[in-house]
Amino acid sequence: MKTQYEQIGRLLTRKSGCTSMDIISAAGTVSPHSRIAEMKRSGWSVRKVKVAGRNFHRYYGTAPQA
C-alpha cells in the first residue's frame, strides 16, 4: 500500500491536477492542506489555481529534482 504522500504526489502530477476532495477521498486524510504544506516542505513545487466561476481551487505539483 502506498503512503499518503505517494498518493497525493500521483494526484498532483496529473494533467488535470486535483482538488481538496480528491486528496481526501484518495489518500484518506481529513486535512489536505496540511499534507500539501508537508509536500512543499519536502521539496515539491505546488501551485494553487482558482477555478473561474467556482468556489474551489485545483492543485498542480512538480516533484523535487533528484
Backbone hydrogen bonds, N-H to C=O, Kabsch-Sander energy under -0.5 kcal/mol:
donor,donor_aa,acceptor,acceptor_aa,energy
7,Q,3,T,-2.1
8,I,4,Q,-2.6
9,G,5,Y,-2.3
10,R,6,E,-1.9
11,L,7,Q,-1.8
12,L,8,I,-2.7
13,T,9,G,-1.6
14,R,11,L,-1.1
17,G,14,R,-1.0
18,C,59,Y,-1.7
23,I,19,T,-1.7
24,I,20,S,-2.4
25,S,21,M,-2.4
26,A,22,D,-2.5
27,A,23,I,-2.2
28,G,24,I,-1.0
29,T,23,I,-0.6
35,R,31,S,-1.5
36,I,32,P,-2.2
37,A,33,H,-2.0
38,E,34,S,-2.0
39,M,35,R,-2.0
40,K,36,I,-2.2
41,R,37,A,-2.2
42,S,38,E,-1.6
43,G,40,K,-1.5
44,W,39,M,-2.3
45,S,62,T,-2.4
46,V,44,W,-0.7
47,R,60,Y,-2.9
49,V,58,R,-3.0
51,V,56,F,-2.0
52,A,50,K,-0.5
54,R,51,V,-2.0
58,R,49,V,-2.7
59,Y,18,C,-3.5
60,Y,47,R,-2.3
61,G,12,L,-2.0
62,T,45,S,-2.0
